[in-house]
């Protein structure tokens, strides 16, 4: 890193003597460090035939990336010192859309008290999982538990059952696979995007109960899906949280509870094991408190049966 700092300073000064004075080194020490870098990479970093010095294409690439690395190193040093003094950390959190859209404001408000800087990213679970593994995120609330990966700490927050929504004027109840097949013949199904985790989970559920329905319409958000049903375009399979995320559209559709479906999805808090361990328990308690209170109350305002379809994990019996 010291050699990289010498190179970046030389690139800024475009003169080895000036870089040496700025760094408190001799010109020969600067020149030797640059040569070591060039030997290590097997490239030429500076065009020495011109004055002031100019960077080659390789030198430009190293300068741009090197500046970022040095900035990260400075932040890392500050974070380590802050942690030793008990200062709250910077935290990057990924939230699946349905949690962000329903519990997000309360969660973020509480998290601001637990961190110096808070960065929130919303979107689909697969993208958050990749970002967590790639160290672009520190904590994730996701429907994907990353069960196949080692070195991951996970705790289930809740499980929720799939429900069917239809246009208001749909007569009768939809409860069984036979009812779903009949509904599929009468109206098109509005599906979640197949790239989303919930979309894949619903497809597996339909295959398991042997319900084959032609794919005609896909959407990527819960509010769009519910609005399509409210607009009498078709019907859909969704979850209580996704229905709540849809806002006013949720009151413009008819809810059908599937009988003995044993189907649905779970939400987890996920992190890399042995990182942010001191924060993990606190974040879980925050999220658990929100889903245990305000989430159930708001679901009951849409339909009395919705809170019954949510199974919230007890804090003393969570799965790691």
Phi, psi and omega per residue, in radians:
X1 nan -0.576 3.098
X2 -1.151 -0.710 3.108
X3 -1.126 -0.679 3.110
X4 -1.124 -0.693 3.101
X5 -1.096 -0.695 3.097
X6 -1.087 -0.769 3.141
X7 -1.103 -0.817 -3.105
X8 -1.104 -0.717 3.110
X9 -1.110 -0.723 3.097
X10 -1.121 -0.684 3.110
X11 -1.121 -0.622 3.117
X12 -1.250 -0.733 -3.092
X13 -1.396 -0.469 -3.088
X14 1.035 0.510 -3.115
X15 -2.840 2.188 -3.077
X16 -1.211 -0.605 3.133
X17 -1.144 -0.785 3.119
X18 -1.111 -0.711 3.109
X19 -1.090 -0.709 -3.141
X20 -1.087 -0.792 3.119
X21 -1.087 -0.726 -3.130
X22 -1.116 -0.596 -3.088
X23 -1.648 -0.130 -3.110
X24 1.291 0.573 -3.127
X25 -2.102 2.996 3.015
X26 -1.480 2.752 3.123
X27 -1.091 -0.651 -3.137
X28 -1.135 -0.599 3.105
X29 -1.157 -0.698 3.098
X30 -1.134 -0.815 -3.127
X31 -1.068 -0.731 -3.139
X32 -1.138 -0.687 3.126
X33 -1.117 -0.727 3.116
X34 -1.097 -0.741 3.119
X35 -1.093 -0.676 3.119
X36 -1.101 -0.723 3.097
X37 -1.107 -0.787 -3.130
X38 -1.096 -0.699 3.100
X39 -1.154 -0.679 -3.109
X40 -1.146 -0.730 -3.119
X41 -1.536 -0.320 -3.105
X42 1.268 0.581 -3.115
X43 -2.400 2.910 2.991
X44 -1.746 2.242 -3.063
X45 -1.701 -0.540 -3.119
X46 -2.149 2.486 2.950
X47 -1.513 1.806 -3.028
X48 -1.484 -0.023 -3.136
X49 -1.453 -0.135 -3.130
X50 -2.047 2.654 3.046
X51 -2.269 2.260 -0.047
X52 -1.179 2.933 -3.116
X53 -1.036 2.512 3.056
X54 -2.158 2.621 -3.122
X55 -1.475 2.474 2.957
X56 -1.359 3.093 3.096
X57 -1.047 -0.699 3.099
X58 -1.138 -0.693 3.124
X59 -1.119 -0.691 3.094
X60 -1.073 -0.775 -3.136
X61 -1.089 -0.747 -3.128
X62 -1.209 -0.669 3.117
X63 -1.091 -0.829 -3.088
X64 -1.088 -0.828 -3.140
X65 -1.263 -0.633 -3.131
X66 -1.109 -0.672 3.107
X67 -1.084 -0.702 3.112
X68 -1.130 -0.745 3.138
X69 -1.108 -0.708 -3.140
X70 -1.186 -0.663 3.071
X71 -1.113 -0.733 3.110
X72 -1.096 -0.687 3.134
X73 -1.112 -0.716 3.108
X74 -1.114 -0.717 3.102
X75 -1.156 -0.682 3.128
X76 -1.058 -0.768 3.127
X77 -1.059 -0.766 3.132
X78 -1.110 -0.692 -3.134
X79 -1.140 -0.721 -3.134
X80 -1.113 -0.769 3.120
X81 -1.120 -0.750 3.120
X82 -1.060 -0.751 -3.126
X83 -1.084 -0.651 3.133
X84 -1.162 -0.396 -3.137
X85 -1.703 0.049 3.136
X86 1.402 0.280 3.124
X87 -1.347 2.459 -3.085
X88 -1.121 2.574 -3.039
X89 -1.471 2.919 2.893
X90 -1.443 2.357 -3.061
X91 -2.284 2.355 3.071
X92 -1.988 2.100 -3.019
X93 -2.143 2.369 3.026
X94 -1.840 2.318 -3.121
X95 -2.160 2.194 3.021
X96 -1.049 2.556 -2.990
X97 -0.924 -0.762 -3.055
X98 -1.150 -0.589 3.071
X99 -1.301 -0.744 3.133
X100 -1.069 -0.697 -3.069
X101 -1.367 -0.258 -3.101
X102 -1.996 -0.762 -3.092
X103 -1.944 -0.081 -3.027
X104 -0.947 -0.927 -3.099
X105 -0.997 -0.797 3.138
X106 -1.158 -0.683 3.139
X107 -1.130 -0.806 -3.115
X108 -1.137 -0.719 3.129
X109 -1.016 -0.761 3.138
X110 -1.240 -0.637 -3.105
X111 -1.203 -0.450 3.108
X112 -1.086 -0.440 3.100
X113 -1.415 -0.173 -3.085
X114 -1.860 -0.031 -3.036
X115 -2.510 2.705 3.037
X116 -1.356 -0.838 3.080
X117 -2.248 2.314 -3.108
X118 -2.096 2.189 3.080
X119 -2.037 2.182 -3.097
X120 -1.998 2.289 3.056
X121 -2.158 2.241 3.118
X122 -1.921 2.946 3.134
X123 2.449 -2.767 -3.063
X124 -1.415 2.565 -3.100
X125 -0.999 -0.739 -3.118
X126 -1.016 -0.663 3.139
X127 -1.171 -0.666 3.113
X128 -1.179 -0.664 3.128
X129 -1.088 -0.772 3.107
X130 -1.086 -0.726 -3.120
X131 -1.174 -0.617 3.106
X132 -1.161 -0.828 3.136
X133 -1.127 -0.630 3.139
X134 -1.445 0.086 3.098
X135 1.155 0.430 3.012
X136 -1.545 -0.269 3.062
X137 -2.284 2.680 -3.127
X138 -1.784 -0.663 3.140
X139 -2.382 2.587 -3.107
X140 -2.449 2.354 2.902
X141 -1.775 1.985 -2.916
X142 -2.500 2.769 3.011
X143 -1.549 -0.148 3.138
X144 -1.780 1.972 -3.082
X145 -1.367 -0.046 -3.081
X146 0.925 0.829 -3.029
X147 -1.140 -0.406 -3.089
X148 -1.527 -0.056 -3.068
X149 -1.827 2.407 3.018
X150 -1.475 2.858 3.078
X151 1.306 0.342 -3.138
X152 -2.045 2.334 3.026
X153 -1.801 2.275 -3.097
X154 -2.404 2.519 3.012
X155 -2.390 2.317 3.116
X156 -1.313 2.298 3.045
X157 -1.571 -0.813 -3.083
X158 -2.852 2.872 2.952
X159 -2.205 2.551 3.118
X160 -2.401 2.520 -3.090
X161 -1.455 2.671 2.986
X162 -1.250 2.529 3.036
X163 -2.280 2.791 3.099
X164 -1.846 2.382 3.029
X165 -2.122 2.439 3.136
X166 -2.330 2.926 2.996
X167 -0.995 2.676 -3.055
X168 -0.973 -0.656 -3.003
X169 -1.396 -0.013 -3.132
X170 -1.097 2.135 -3.118
X171 -1.441 2.570 3.080
X172 1.371 3.051 -3.105
X173 -1.838 2.646 3.063
X174 -1.994 1.959 -3.039
X175 -2.328 -0.490 -2.984
X176 -2.051 2.895 3.032
X177 -0.977 -0.645 3.105
X178 -1.097 -0.695 3.088
X179 -1.097 -0.680 3.128
X180 -1.148 -0.714 3.107
X181 -1.088 -0.757 3.123
X182 -1.110 -0.714 3.124
X183 -1.133 -0.680 3.133
X184 -1.136 -0.465 3.094
X185 -1.381 -0.449 -3.081
X186 -1.579 -0.626 -3.067
X187 -2.407 2.611 3.057
X188 -1.234 2.589 3.067
X189 -1.562 2.395 3.045
X190 -1.682 2.038 -3.036
X191 -1.809 2.661 2.881
X192 -1.251 2.599 3.116
X193 -0.886 2.369 -3.079
X194 -1.166 -0.304 3.094
X195 -1.379 -0.260 3.133
X196 -1.431 2.664 -3.135
X197 -1.145 -0.714 -3.140
X198 -1.169 -0.634 3.094
X199 -1.056 -0.762 3.118
X200 -1.156 -0.655 -3.135
X201 -1.154 -0.718 3.129
X202 -1.155 -0.685 3.105
X203 -1.093 -0.723 3.105
X204 -1.113 -0.680 3.113
X205 -1.092 -0.788 -3.137
X206 -1.105 -0.682 3.107
X207 -1.162 -0.648 -3.105
X208 -1.132 -0.622 3.139
X209 -1.683 0.187 3.052
X210 1.027 0.835 3.036
X211 -1.951 1.935 -3.114
X212 -1.873 2.026 -3.094
X213 -2.269 2.334 -3.099
X214 -1.037 2.468 3.121
X215 -1.539 2.025 -3.124
X216 -2.198 -0.561 -3.043
X217 -2.447 2.180 3.084
X218 -2.147 2.504 3.033
X219 -2.330 2.903 -3.056
X220 -2.025 0.050 3.093
X221 -2.354 2.680 -3.103
X222 -1.177 -0.646 -3.125
X223 -1.210 -0.633 3.083
X224 -1.148 -0.757 3.137
X225 -1.032 -0.833 -3.110
X226 -1.183 -0.618 3.115
X227 -1.147 -0.602 3.100
X228 -1.108 -0.708 3.121
X229 -1.225 -0.746 3.108
X230 -1.068 -0.544 3.113
X231 -1.453 0.153 3.045
X232 1.159 0.489 3.095
X233 -1.419 -0.581 -3.130
X234 -3.075 -2.739 3.123
X235 -2.238 2.992 -3.066
X236 -2.706 2.806 2.951
X237 -1.882 2.282 -3.083
X238 -2.551 -2.836 3.130
X239 -2.326 2.856 3.105
X240 -0.972 -0.767 -3.127
X241 -1.148 -0.707 3.101
X242 -1.135 -0.613 3.104
X243 -1.165 -0.719 3.090
X244 -1.128 -0.653 3.119
X245 -1.084 -0.453 -3.096
X246 -1.300 -0.127 3.062
X247 1.164 -2.306 -3.061
X248 -1.127 -0.440 3.119
X249 -1.089 -0.474 -3.111
X250 -1.102 -0.475 -3.136
X251 -1.493 -0.058 -3.085
X252 -1.881 0.212 3.104
X253 -2.183 2.886 3.112
X254 -1.772 2.312 -3.084
X255 -1.694 2.379 3.081
X256 -2.249 2.227 -3.133
X257 -1.692 2.163 -3.131
X258 -1.268 2.445 -3.090
X259 -1.521 2.221 3.052
X260 0.811 0.817 -3.047
X261 -1.411 -0.477 -3.063
X262 0.837 0.717 -3.098
X263 -2.304 2.745 3.105
X264 2.676 -2.686 -3.129
X265 -2.552 2.901 3.103
X266 -2.163 2.691 3.035
X267 -1.945 2.406 -3.090
X268 -2.238 2.636 2.865
X269 -1.691 2.245 -3.001
X270 -2.273 2.505 3.052
X271 -2.667 2.911 2.988
X272 -1.290 2.347 -3.067
X273 -1.091 2.438 3.104
X274 1.216 0.257 3.003
X275 -2.126 2.366 -3.085
X276 0.983 0.537 -3.108
X277 -1.053 -0.652 -3.135
X278 -1.179 -0.409 -3.110
X279 -1.631 -0.455 -3.009
X280 -1.010 -0.847 -3.110
X281 -1.084 -0.702 3.140
X282 -1.163 -0.700 3.125
X283 -1.167 -0.696 3.102
X284 -1.068 -0.759 3.137
X285 -1.081 -0.675 3.114
X286 -1.100 -0.891 -3.102
X287 -1.135 -0.697 -3.124
X288 -1.118 -0.720 3.139
X289 -1.107 -0.687 -3.113
X290 -1.170 -0.816 -3.112
X291 -1.235 -0.451 -3.120
X292 -1.337 -0.401 -3.047
X293 -2.016 -1.386 -3.000
X294 -1.126 -0.611 -3.126
X295 -1.088 -0.845 -3.127
X296 -1.121 -0.675 3.128
X297 -1.103 -0.743 -3.119
X298 -1.239 -0.589 3.078
X299 -1.139 -0.671 3.141
X300 -1.112 -0.467 3.121
X301 -1.246 -0.397 3.099
X302 -1.480 -0.831 -3.125
X303 -2.776 2.393 -3.058
X304 -1.089 -0.457 -3.091
X305 -1.435 -0.307 -3.021
X306 -1.086 -0.778 3.126
X307 -1.042 -0.472 -3.131
X308 -1.232 -0.291 -3.091
X309 -1.642 0.078 3.122
X310 -1.911 2.181 3.070
X311 -1.931 1.828 -3.083
X312 -1.583 2.255 3.140
X313 -1.133 2.408 3.026
X314 -1.378 2.520 -3.069
X315 -1.122 -0.419 -3.115
X316 -1.552 -0.158 -3.096
X317 -2.186 0.521 -3.089
X318 -1.266 2.798 3.103
X319 -1.712 2.237 3.057
X320 -1.782 nan nan
